[in-house]
Amino acid sequence: MNEIIKPLKKLPEKFRLGGDYNITQYALIIGLLVKTDICVRNYNRSRDTSFTLSFLNSIGCVSERSATEIIIKSDSPIHIDDCAELEYEGGAVPLAQIVGYLAGRNICCSLKYANSINSDLVDLLVDTFSKYGVDLFHKAEIRQIYFRSSSESPIECKLSNALPYLKNCLLFYSLTCGQSISIKEKVVTENGFEIIIKYLGCNLSCEETKSEITIDPNDPRKKIRVVNFDYKRKIDLKKSAEIEGGEIIVPSDYHSLAAFILLAILKKKSLTVEDVYINDSMNRFIKFLKGFAADVELSNKKSKPPYTTNDLTVTGRKAKGRKLSGRTATALMELIPYISIAAAVGNNNTVIRDIAEYGTWQNNPFNEISSMLKNIGIKSGALEDGLVIEGKSDYQDDKYGPFVNKEIALAFYILILSETVKTTFKGFEIIVDNYPEIIETVQTAYDKQLLSKLT
């Protein structure tokens, strides 16, 4: 559908975000393995949550859903017929968990996945399992994954991929089949799933490597820092690890927070978001913003186990051109859409490199961002592992969309809200389906804006 989007002339002074997408999916699917019921509060209300529940129900999982919570029953009669043909219509995060679960069940079945998922990501999951003797097969042309009975054994692996899907998929496999697993990460990835299973009583250990100060062999007068490991973090899950149930209050949505930070940057204003969860990726983003386009202050720290929340105040300004590459680019990979939009209407050129994994996670994201920027008169080029963007404040604002990747769509929607005229958004259902809480927040701001005008 096409929607005429009105500009948001005045930012809300304070507001709260809905529940995080990733953590909601983690908490729901882990309900397949808990010993007692699990209650998920403040869950993310995107379409994928309904898809996840539909999949769980299709294999016998019993759930109860209200406006404020979802309960997954631990005594559900889970049953998957031999050679069953299953289907999941949602996104990559829950799909990775489901693949790990089905592989760990050691059964013969197949799983059809949605067109929105990049088949390269599925290849990555399947190829990794095959390397460790788990019998999976993927037919990308029909978007089908086949699972066969195979031997189960402990896994020791070293991962260099900067996306957390593979790690989480392997952890879920280990929890399902009861085998131990040891994962060494060359690049430290988002740990939301690990936090949840540890909170629910799982015997999981995480240890990050540290550098040591030693004498410089080339100059005994100097000391240098040396890292004696070829990995950044080690994760160990013991054999037959069990997970209790309980209550999880889902913290604020990661991408929604990034979107409103972008809105403050584009409007060059301040806004405050209450009770936000600052994960490792968001913490790195906040540090990056200081030299890029905004100042961020955290206050009112609260403990809401297993998470800690803060109130976040962001003050935006025109973005400076940056060269973003190496570890910094990898650490900020999931936030590339928001960084790209800020850079596009900022000063000078921005070059983003070394994020080839982002092209595995999303469907052709570099080309989508570049093409959409060109549509509004901003010069941009897609690279194999990133983007080149020529900042320009006087762009066209006629039409946007349609989009394939939801995070990219969200970033461009925020750009529309920052404008001064009404703009057409093609395929607006991608925002409605995936970010209903953002739509509600914006509508509330519209209402206050109208009320202020009337009075």
Summary of the structure (lengths in Angstrom):
residues: 455
radius of gyration: 22.6
end to end distance: 33.7
largest distance: 75.1
contacts: 1536
relative contact order: 0.13
helix: 37%
strand: 28%
